[in-house]
Amino acid sequence: MESISNITFSTFLLTGIPGLESVHAWISIPFCCLYAIAVSGNSMILFVIIVQQSLHEPMYYFLSMLSTMDLGLTVSTMSTTLAILWFNAREISLDSCITQMFFLHGFTAMESGVLVAMAFDRYVAICNPLRYTIILTNSRIIQLCLIIIIRTVFLIGTVLVLLKPLSFCRTNVLIHSYCYHPDVLKLSCSDTRTNSIFGLFGLALTTGIDIPSIIASYILIIRSVLSIASPEERHKAFSTCVSHIGAVAIFYIPLMSLSLVHRYSHSAPKVVHSMMANIYLILPPVLNPIIYSVKTKQIRKAILRLLLTNKQK
Protein backbone atom coordinates (compact mmCIF):
# COMPACT_ATOMS: atom_id res chain seq x y z
CA MET A 1 0.00 0.00 0.00
CA GLU A 2 2.86 2.37 0.81
CA SER A 3 4.48 1.75 -2.59
CA ILE A 4 1.16 2.46 -4.34
CA SER A 5 0.68 5.74 -2.48
CA ASN A 6 4.16 6.88 -3.59
CA ILE A 7 3.34 6.48 -7.29
CA THR A 8 3.15 9.80 -9.14
CA PHE A 9 1.09 9.86 -12.33
CA SER A 10 2.23 11.90 -15.34
CA THR A 11 -0.75 10.96 -17.50
CA PHE A 12 -4.51 10.87 -16.94
CA LEU A 13 -7.32 8.70 -18.25
CA LEU A 14 -10.37 10.53 -19.54
CA THR A 15 -13.86 9.02 -19.22
CA GLY A 16 -16.59 8.86 -21.84
CA ILE A 17 -20.17 8.06 -20.81
CA PRO A 18 -19.89 5.75 -17.76
CA GLY A 19 -21.84 2.52 -18.09
CA LEU A 20 -22.45 3.04 -21.82
CA GLU A 21 -19.01 2.16 -23.15
CA SER A 22 -20.42 -0.58 -25.40
CA VAL A 23 -22.53 1.93 -27.35
CA HIS A 24 -20.00 4.77 -27.57
CA ALA A 25 -19.96 4.46 -31.36
CA TRP A 26 -23.72 5.09 -31.50
CA ILE A 27 -23.53 7.90 -28.95
CA SER A 28 -20.93 9.60 -31.16
CA ILE A 29 -23.57 10.16 -33.88
CA PRO A 30 -25.63 12.78 -31.97
CA PHE A 31 -22.38 14.29 -30.66
CA CYS A 32 -21.11 14.69 -34.23
CA CYS A 33 -24.41 16.27 -35.29
CA LEU A 34 -24.28 18.75 -32.39
CA TYR A 35 -20.64 19.61 -33.09
CA ALA A 36 -21.47 20.12 -36.79
CA ILE A 37 -24.36 22.45 -35.87
CA ALA A 38 -22.16 24.39 -33.44
CA VAL A 39 -19.26 24.83 -35.88
CA SER A 40 -21.39 25.61 -38.95
CA GLY A 41 -23.82 27.88 -37.08
CA ASN A 42 -21.18 30.02 -35.39
CA SER A 43 -19.06 30.12 -38.55
CA MET A 44 -22.11 31.35 -40.46
CA ILE A 45 -22.76 34.12 -37.91
CA LEU A 46 -19.12 35.21 -38.09
CA PHE A 47 -19.04 35.14 -41.89
CA VAL A 48 -22.27 37.10 -42.24
CA ILE A 49 -21.13 39.81 -39.81
CA ILE A 50 -17.78 40.15 -41.60
CA VAL A 51 -19.30 40.27 -45.11
CA GLN A 52 -22.38 42.44 -44.49
CA GLN A 53 -21.45 46.11 -44.03
CA SER A 54 -24.85 46.83 -42.47
CA LEU A 55 -23.90 44.63 -39.52
CA HIS A 56 -20.73 46.55 -38.69
CA GLU A 57 -22.21 47.90 -35.47
CA PRO A 58 -21.28 47.39 -31.78
CA MET A 59 -24.10 44.90 -31.12
CA TYR A 60 -22.93 42.63 -33.93
CA TYR A 61 -19.25 43.04 -33.07
CA PHE A 62 -20.08 41.62 -29.63
CA LEU A 63 -22.12 38.85 -31.27
CA SER A 64 -19.13 37.93 -33.45
CA MET A 65 -17.01 37.71 -30.28
CA LEU A 66 -19.62 35.42 -28.71
CA SER A 67 -19.54 33.16 -31.77
CA THR A 68 -15.73 33.08 -31.63
CA MET A 69 -15.83 32.01 -27.97
CA ASP A 70 -18.40 29.31 -28.78
CA LEU A 71 -16.21 27.99 -31.59
CA GLY A 72 -13.24 27.94 -29.23
CA LEU A 73 -15.19 26.00 -26.59
CA THR A 74 -16.33 23.48 -29.20
CA VAL A 75 -12.93 22.90 -30.79
CA SER A 76 -11.03 22.75 -27.47
CA THR A 77 -12.93 19.66 -26.29
CA MET A 78 -14.23 18.07 -29.49
CA SER A 79 -11.01 16.17 -30.22
CA THR A 80 -10.76 14.33 -26.89
CA THR A 81 -14.50 13.60 -26.72
CA LEU A 82 -14.68 12.08 -30.19
CA ALA A 83 -11.37 10.24 -29.70
CA ILE A 84 -12.89 8.47 -26.68
CA LEU A 85 -16.21 7.70 -28.39
CA TRP A 86 -14.60 6.47 -31.62
CA PHE A 87 -11.28 4.90 -30.60
CA ASN A 88 -11.44 4.65 -26.78
CA ALA A 89 -8.31 6.86 -26.75
CA ARG A 90 -8.49 7.92 -23.11
CA GLU A 91 -4.89 8.75 -22.20
CA ILE A 92 -3.75 12.38 -21.98
CA SER A 93 -0.49 13.80 -20.61
CA LEU A 94 -0.38 16.43 -17.87
CA ASP A 95 0.97 19.08 -20.26
CA SER A 96 -1.76 18.35 -22.82
CA CYS A 97 -4.31 18.42 -20.02
CA ILE A 98 -3.12 21.83 -18.83
CA THR A 99 -3.18 23.16 -22.40
CA GLN A 100 -6.75 21.97 -22.88
CA MET A 101 -7.78 23.51 -19.54
CA PHE A 102 -6.24 26.84 -20.57
CA PHE A 103 -8.40 27.01 -23.69
CA LEU A 104 -11.50 25.48 -22.09
CA HIS A 105 -11.56 27.72 -19.00
CA GLY A 106 -10.15 30.64 -20.97
CA PHE A 107 -12.92 30.64 -23.57
CA THR A 108 -15.48 30.15 -20.78
CA ALA A 109 -14.19 33.19 -18.88
CA MET A 110 -14.02 35.27 -22.06
CA GLU A 111 -17.57 34.31 -23.04
CA SER A 112 -18.75 35.42 -19.61
CA GLY A 113 -17.01 38.77 -20.19
CA VAL A 114 -18.55 39.13 -23.65
CA LEU A 115 -22.03 38.54 -22.21
CA VAL A 116 -21.39 41.42 -19.77
CA ALA A 117 -20.29 43.64 -22.68
CA MET A 118 -23.47 42.70 -24.57
CA ALA A 119 -25.57 43.57 -21.51
CA PHE A 120 -23.84 46.97 -21.38
CA ASP A 121 -24.53 47.41 -25.10
CA ARG A 122 -28.27 46.76 -24.55
CA TYR A 123 -28.29 49.11 -21.54
CA VAL A 124 -26.80 51.98 -23.56
CA ALA A 125 -29.03 51.29 -26.60
CA ILE A 126 -32.23 51.37 -24.52
CA CYS A 127 -31.45 53.79 -21.68
CA ASN A 128 -29.26 56.27 -23.55
CA PRO A 129 -29.90 55.77 -27.29
CA LEU A 130 -28.87 59.29 -28.36
CA ARG A 131 -25.33 58.74 -27.06
CA TYR A 132 -25.04 55.11 -28.25
CA THR A 133 -22.54 55.80 -31.04
CA ILE A 134 -20.59 58.21 -28.84
CA ILE A 135 -20.22 55.76 -25.94
CA LEU A 136 -19.64 52.55 -27.92
CA THR A 137 -16.97 53.67 -30.34
CA ASN A 138 -14.65 51.22 -32.11
CA SER A 139 -11.76 52.17 -29.83
CA ARG A 140 -13.88 51.54 -26.73
CA ILE A 141 -14.97 48.14 -28.05
CA ILE A 142 -11.30 47.25 -28.63
CA GLN A 143 -10.51 48.34 -25.06
CA LEU A 144 -13.30 46.11 -23.71
CA CYS A 145 -11.91 43.17 -25.71
CA LEU A 146 -8.40 43.75 -24.36
CA ILE A 147 -9.70 43.93 -20.77
CA ILE A 148 -11.57 40.63 -21.24
CA ILE A 149 -8.51 38.92 -22.75
CA ILE A 150 -6.02 40.26 -20.17
CA ARG A 151 -8.29 39.30 -17.27
CA THR A 152 -8.69 35.80 -18.65
CA VAL A 153 -5.02 35.16 -19.45
CA PHE A 154 -3.87 36.43 -16.04
CA LEU A 155 -6.42 34.50 -13.95
CA ILE A 156 -6.50 31.23 -15.89
CA GLY A 157 -2.74 31.29 -16.51
CA THR A 158 -2.00 31.77 -12.80
CA VAL A 159 -4.39 28.97 -11.78
CA LEU A 160 -2.75 26.54 -14.20
CA VAL A 161 0.82 27.58 -13.29
CA LEU A 162 -0.03 26.71 -9.68
CA LEU A 163 -1.35 23.33 -10.86
CA LYS A 164 1.85 22.31 -12.68
CA PRO A 165 4.06 21.57 -9.58
CA LEU A 166 1.45 19.36 -7.89
CA SER A 167 1.89 15.60 -7.54
CA PHE A 168 -0.92 13.26 -8.59
CA CYS A 169 -0.81 9.92 -6.80
CA ARG A 170 -4.36 9.01 -5.72
CA THR A 171 -5.66 7.91 -9.10
CA ASN A 172 -5.29 9.10 -12.67
CA VAL A 173 -8.90 8.64 -13.84
CA LEU A 174 -10.78 11.86 -14.64
CA ILE A 175 -14.59 11.78 -14.66
CA HIS A 176 -15.09 13.75 -17.90
CA SER A 177 -14.11 13.40 -21.54
CA TYR A 178 -11.94 16.50 -21.18
CA CYS A 179 -9.71 18.06 -18.51
CA TYR A 180 -11.70 20.16 -16.04
CA HIS A 181 -9.72 22.03 -13.36
CA PRO A 182 -11.74 21.00 -10.24
CA ASP A 183 -11.71 17.40 -11.49
CA VAL A 184 -7.90 17.38 -11.91
CA LEU A 185 -7.32 19.17 -8.61
CA LYS A 186 -9.19 16.44 -6.69
CA LEU A 187 -6.61 13.86 -7.82
CA SER A 188 -3.65 15.67 -6.27
CA CYS A 189 -1.99 14.34 -3.13
CA SER A 190 -0.15 17.66 -2.59
CA ASP A 191 -1.33 20.58 -0.50
CA THR A 192 -3.92 22.31 -2.74
CA ARG A 193 -5.07 25.08 -0.38
CA THR A 194 -3.30 27.77 -2.42
CA ASN A 195 -4.86 26.40 -5.62
CA SER A 196 -8.33 26.35 -4.06
CA ILE A 197 -8.00 29.89 -2.67
CA PHE A 198 -6.76 31.33 -5.96
CA GLY A 199 -9.40 29.34 -7.87
CA LEU A 200 -12.12 30.94 -5.73
CA PHE A 201 -10.43 34.32 -6.20
CA GLY A 202 -10.49 33.84 -9.98
CA LEU A 203 -14.13 32.75 -9.86
CA ALA A 204 -15.00 35.86 -7.84
CA LEU A 205 -13.27 38.11 -10.41
CA THR A 206 -15.08 36.48 -13.34
CA THR A 207 -18.50 34.99 -12.62
CA GLY A 208 -18.73 36.79 -9.28
CA ILE A 209 -18.51 40.15 -11.04
CA ASP A 210 -20.12 39.27 -14.37
CA ILE A 211 -23.45 37.89 -13.12
CA PRO A 212 -24.22 40.88 -10.80
CA SER A 213 -23.21 43.25 -13.63
CA ILE A 214 -25.67 41.61 -16.04
CA ILE A 215 -28.43 41.64 -13.40
CA ALA A 216 -27.77 45.33 -12.63
CA SER A 217 -27.88 46.17 -16.36
CA TYR A 218 -31.27 44.52 -16.76
CA ILE A 219 -32.68 46.17 -13.63
CA LEU A 220 -31.82 49.54 -15.18
CA ILE A 221 -33.17 48.42 -18.57
CA ILE A 222 -36.48 47.26 -17.06
CA ARG A 223 -36.84 50.49 -15.09
CA SER A 224 -36.20 52.53 -18.23
CA VAL A 225 -38.57 50.47 -20.40
CA LEU A 226 -41.41 50.62 -17.86
CA SER A 227 -41.23 54.42 -17.99
CA ILE A 228 -42.16 54.31 -21.69
CA ALA A 229 -45.84 55.13 -22.16
CA SER A 230 -46.48 53.25 -25.41
CA PRO A 231 -46.98 49.44 -25.07
CA GLU A 232 -45.66 49.00 -28.62
CA GLU A 233 -42.43 50.81 -27.77
CA ARG A 234 -42.06 48.73 -24.61
CA HIS A 235 -42.44 45.52 -26.59
CA LYS A 236 -39.95 46.72 -29.19
CA ALA A 237 -37.40 47.63 -26.52
CA PHE A 238 -37.78 44.31 -24.68
CA SER A 239 -37.61 42.33 -27.94
CA THR A 240 -34.07 43.59 -28.58
CA CYS A 241 -32.97 41.90 -25.32
CA VAL A 242 -34.59 38.48 -25.85
CA SER A 243 -31.65 36.94 -27.71
CA HIS A 244 -29.14 38.14 -25.13
CA ILE A 245 -31.26 36.90 -22.21
CA GLY A 246 -31.44 33.49 -23.91
CA ALA A 247 -27.65 33.43 -24.40
CA VAL A 248 -27.11 34.34 -20.72
CA ALA A 249 -29.51 31.61 -19.54
CA ILE A 250 -28.04 28.79 -21.65
CA PHE A 251 -24.50 29.76 -20.62
CA TYR A 252 -24.82 30.32 -16.88
CA ILE A 253 -27.44 27.70 -15.94
CA PRO A 254 -25.40 24.66 -17.16
CA LEU A 255 -22.18 26.26 -15.82
CA MET A 256 -23.61 26.75 -12.32
CA SER A 257 -25.31 23.34 -12.40
CA LEU A 258 -22.00 21.62 -13.20
CA SER A 259 -20.27 23.53 -10.37
CA LEU A 260 -22.98 22.50 -7.91
CA VAL A 261 -22.81 18.86 -9.03
CA HIS A 262 -19.02 18.88 -8.52
CA ARG A 263 -19.22 20.57 -5.13
CA TYR A 264 -22.22 18.93 -3.46
CA SER A 265 -23.43 15.85 -5.34
CA HIS A 266 -20.64 13.43 -4.45
CA SER A 267 -23.11 10.54 -4.29
CA ALA A 268 -24.65 11.30 -7.69
CA PRO A 269 -24.13 8.65 -10.40
CA LYS A 270 -21.12 9.22 -12.64
CA VAL A 271 -23.37 9.41 -15.68
CA VAL A 272 -25.00 12.54 -14.16
CA HIS A 273 -21.60 14.24 -13.91
CA SER A 274 -20.81 13.22 -17.48
CA MET A 275 -24.10 14.46 -18.93
CA MET A 276 -23.91 17.79 -17.05
CA ALA A 277 -20.33 18.29 -18.26
CA ASN A 278 -21.29 17.66 -21.90
CA ILE A 279 -24.42 19.85 -21.71
CA TYR A 280 -22.33 22.67 -20.23
CA LEU A 281 -20.04 22.63 -23.28
CA ILE A 282 -22.37 21.72 -26.13
CA LEU A 283 -25.57 23.65 -25.32
CA PRO A 284 -24.36 27.29 -25.70
CA PRO A 285 -22.43 26.80 -29.00
CA VAL A 286 -25.39 24.90 -30.52
CA LEU A 287 -28.23 27.17 -29.36
CA ASN A 288 -26.67 30.64 -29.59
CA PRO A 289 -26.55 30.77 -33.42
CA ILE A 290 -30.12 29.41 -33.58
CA ILE A 291 -31.42 31.98 -31.07
CA TYR A 292 -29.75 34.92 -32.80
CA SER A 293 -30.74 33.73 -36.28
CA VAL A 294 -34.40 33.37 -35.27
CA LYS A 295 -34.80 36.35 -32.91
CA THR A 296 -32.56 38.97 -34.56
CA LYS A 297 -34.20 40.24 -37.74
CA GLN A 298 -31.02 41.79 -39.18
CA ILE A 299 -29.03 38.56 -38.78
CA ARG A 300 -31.89 36.51 -40.24
CA LYS A 301 -32.21 38.81 -43.26
CA ALA A 302 -28.45 38.85 -43.83
CA ILE A 303 -28.26 35.03 -43.78
CA LEU A 304 -31.23 34.70 -46.16
CA ARG A 305 -29.73 37.32 -48.48
CA LEU A 306 -26.41 35.48 -48.50
CA LEU A 307 -28.05 32.11 -49.18
CA LEU A 308 -30.20 33.52 -51.99
CA THR A 309 -27.19 35.22 -53.58
CA ASN A 310 -25.22 31.95 -53.55
CA LYS A 311 -28.21 30.07 -54.97
CA GLN A 312 -28.56 32.50 -57.88
CA LYS A 313 -24.89 32.07 -58.73
Secondary structure, 3 states (H helix, E strand, C coil): CHHHHCCCCCEEECCCCCCCHHHHHHHHHHHHHHHHHHHHHHHHHHHHHHHCHHHCCHHHHHHHHHHHHHHHHHHHHHHHHHHHHHHCCCEEEHHHHHHHHHHHHHHHHHHHHHHHHHHHHHHHHHHCHHHHHHHCCHHHHHHHHHHHHHHHHHHHHHHHHHHCCCCECCCCECCCCCCCHHHHHCCECCCCHHHHHHHHHHHHHCHHHHHHHHHHHHHHHHHHHHCCCCHHHHHHHHHCCHHHHHHHHHHHHHHHHHHHHHHHCCCCCHHHHHHHHHHHHHHHHHHHHHHHHHHCHHHHHHHHHHHHHHHHC
